[in-house]
Amino acid sequence: MARCLWKLLMASTCLLANVAAAQKIKVIVDQDARGPGTSDQQAILVFLQSEKFEVLGITTVSGDQWVKEETLHTLRMLEIAGRTEVPVYQGATFPLINSKEETERWEAMYGKFEYKGCWTDFEPNRSTKFREPYHAPDVVPPMREGEPQIHAQAGTAAEFIVRMVHKYPGEVVLWAGGPLTNYALALKLDPEVAMLAKEFVLMGGGLYADKGAIDHGAIDARREFNWWFDPEAARIVLRLRGRR
């Protein structure tokens, strides 16, 4: 009798665990993952540490930093957090059309931006522990948290997004915490992404548009950084999502 009760208890425990796993929200976390230890990385950790989410993968995109640098910070964060089983896919290095040079031409006519993400020309004497002087996309400044030993997965972020929504139709939440370049590229590869995804959740908006933010000038406050960095990607994603 005791053995039967033990088997029944174990079977019930396994069933409850499977039900709990089935109820988890499948999510792809797309982030311009500036590191180390920034709000971008903390946003990823929220998903990793929550029992409500099954993180299918993390995709990186240039924005606050260049994507190569962000990817290494993300990989190292996963090592420190003990979550190396979560795959990381490196995404777009450049916006679809916008560029550092185009931005500088705009500034020459209308006024200088205080913050331009990975394009910002921080002077050496203004660098902080999170900010380095401007560097090229392939340059990775010394990592204060140490170099990661694990590597990003083969293939692009856009390809991974397409593959996951086909594998789990109607189940995957696409979450965007940075510029929308990866999702725009995924939609260009396969417009069905917009129909197959469960939800699309993005970070976008601006405060103090009429008076300037606390630490940025009025010009900076009038634009939302993620959409400003790649406006064409934002247009593609929002137009196609609206057709669902």
N, C-alpha and C positions, 0 to 999 in steps of 0.2 A: 504493500500500500504506500509506504513512504517513498519507494522508488517511483511509483506512478505519479504521486503528488509532485515529486521533484521534476519529473519530465514535463508534467503539465505546467508547472511554474516556469520552467525554462522556455517552453513553447510559447506561453503567454508573453513572456518578456521579449522574446524575439519578434513576436507579432506586433507588440506595441512599438518596438524600435523601428520596425519596417514601416508602420503607419506614420510614425513621427518623421521618418526620412522622406516618405512619400509626400508629406504635407509641406516640406520645406520649399521655399520659393527659389527656383532656379534663376540665377542672375549672372550676367556678364558685366563686370565692373570695368568701365572704360575711363581712364583718368590721365591727365597730364601730371604725372606723379612726381612732382618736385620733392626732392629729399636732401638730407635725411630729416626725419622727425617733424615734418610739416603737416599742415591741415590736410593736404592731399593724401599723404600716407596714412594719416589718422582716419580719413574717410574710408580707405580700403580696409583698415583694421576693424571698423564697425561691422562690415559684412563678414569678415573672417571670424570674428568673435561672437557673432549672433547665432543663436540656435534656429533662427527663423529662415536662414538663407543657406542655399547650396551654391557656392561660388564655382561656376563652371570654368572660369578663367578670368585673368586680368589682362586687359589690353591697354597699351600705353600710346600716347600721342603727344607730339610737340605742342607746347603751350607755355607754361610757366618756365620750363627748361626744355632743352632739346631731348628728343625721345630716347636717344641712346643712353644719355645720362640718367634719365628717369627710369629706364628699364633696369639698369644696374642697381639703382637705389631700391626699386621694388623687389628685385631678387634678394638683395641683402636683407630687406625688411622681413621677407618670408622666412629666411634662415633664422633670424633672431626670434621671430614669432613661433617657430616650429611648425610652419605650414608649407613646407617645400613641395607637398604633393599638388598644390594649386598651380596650374600651368600659367605661364606669362607669355604673351605674344606681343612682339614689338610692332607698333603701327607706323603711322605716317610721320615722316620727318618734316615735311613742308605742307602748308595749306594748299588748297586746290589752285588758287590764283594769287592770293595776297602774299606779300613778301616784305622783307626788311627794307629793301630799296624803295618799294612803293610807299611804305609807311614814312620813310624819310622825306620823300617828295611831298607827301601830304603835309608833314610837319613844317616844311619850308614855306608853305603857303598859309597854313591856318594856326600854327602854334604847336609847341612841343609836348609830347606825352611824357608824363612822369614814369609810367610803367608800360613796358612792351613785352613782358615775359622774357623768353629766351633771346629776344632782340634788344633788350635793354642795355644801354652802354653805361654800366656802372663803372665809375672811376675806381682805381685801386684803393685809394684812401677812403672810399665809401663802402667797401666790401664788408659784409657781415658773415657770420657763420653759415648763412643760407644763401648768400649772394656772392658771386664771383664776377670779375670783369667779363665783358662780352668775349665769347669764344666761338669757334666754328662748330658746326653740327657734329663732327666726328671726334671732337676733343672732349674728354671727360676729366674734369679737375679731380685732384686727389679726394677719395671718399673718406670722410671722417669716421664713418661707421665700419670701414673695412671693405675690401673687395669681396663680392659674392663668389662662392664656389659652384653654384648651380648656374644653369644657362636658360635663356629664353628658348621657347619651342621653335621648330622650323615652321616656315610659312608666315603669312602676314595676319595682322589683326582682322582685316576685312574678310579674309578667307575663313578664319576661325568663326567669326560671327555668322556668316552664311551657313557654315557646317552645323553649328549648334542649333539654329532655329529650324533647320531641316530635320535634325535628329530628334528634337523635342518640340514639334509644332504646337503652338498655342500655349506653351509652358514657360518660355524664357522671357524674363524681364531684361530689357536693354537699358542699362544705367549709364548716364554720361555726366562726368564731373569735369570735363575739359572741352576743348574745341571739338566739333562734331565731324572731323575729317574722316575718321575710321568708319563711322556709320554711313556717311555719304558714299564712301568708296564701296562699302558692302552693298548699298542699295544700287549702285551702278553695276556691280557684278551680278546682282540678282534682286530686282525690284520686289520679288515675293517676300523679302525679309520683312517688309512693312505689314504684310498680311499674316505671316507665320509667327511673329513675335507676340507674346502675351501683352506686354506693355512697353512703353518707352518713357523713361523718367530722366529728366535733364536738369542741370543747374544753369539757370539763366535769370538775369534781372539786374537792376541797378538801383542804388539809393542816392539820395542827395543830388539828383540830376540838376536841380535849379541853383544849388549853392556850393557844390563841390564836396567831395568826401573829406573825412578828417585828415587822411594822410596823402590825398591825391588832389591835384588841381581840378578846376571846373571842367576842363576838356576831358580828363580821364573819367570823371563822374558821369558824363553824358553817354558813355558807351559801356556795354557789358563785355568784359574781356573775352570770354570764350567765343561769343558770336562775332565780336570784332576781329579776332585773330583769323577766323576762317568764315566770313559771312556767306560765301557761296555754299559751303558745306551745310551751314544752318538752314539756308533756303531749300536745299535739296531734301534734307531730312524732314523739315516741318511740312513741306508741300506733300511729300509722299505719305507721311504719317496721317495727314489730314484726309486721305482718300480711303482709309479703312472703313 
